[in-house]
């Protein structure tokens, strides 16, 4: 068997095996002398070293193994150190829900539903690769149309948009434009669609409480005029009685 073929196969086996691969095991696979395999491994080791590869071949007690070059340790640590990912804000969750269920949708349509501007929120979602521009509307000005991305599907563990929960299962996720919700920006929330319904319900209850308080403070328009005080009403018959008494 050609030496080049043996070295190529050894590379593949070391890559798959992970742990140190013994010369004896390699020799048994090729049915050749262990010395020949050892020399092939040493040649590979030298080739990797001469080319300054990021992967080097380490010998451990007559076994060989792929390892990373020690000079690259700092870069590997930076790659493998967990990075704390920021959760989406409440306003981002609301906007993302609208895009997910109404896509393709324009920025103006999103703002009509939420009742507030969403420029920066859309920019943030686009930076996280959760939404993207999918085309242009046929309306005046040809505004951008937004839709969700494959990253959105991966984050929410959906295979396709058909896996989105039904609207009736998440009441309040999509709002009618004539009934804009009132939410406070900056509220941190988990990245799950189920939270949209709860957030919507809380906002509606808070809005209703405010409306009830205002209504209670305003006097009713058809209330009757204030009746005269009891003392005034009592004085009038007393004066009549005095007039009817005969003079002495």
Secondary structure, DSSP 8 states (H G I E B T S, - for coil): --HHHHHHHHHHHHHHH-S-EEHHHHHHHHTS-HHHHHHHHHHHHHHHHHTT-SEEEEE-SSEEEEEE-GGGHHHHHHHHS-------BHHHHHHHHHHHHH-SEEHHHHHHHHSS--HHHHHHHHHTTSEEEEEE-SSTT--EEEEE-HHHHHHTT-SSGGGS--GGGGTTSS--TTS-----TT-B--S-THHHHHHHHHHHHHHHHHHHHHHHHS--TT-------HHHHHHHHHHHHHHHS---
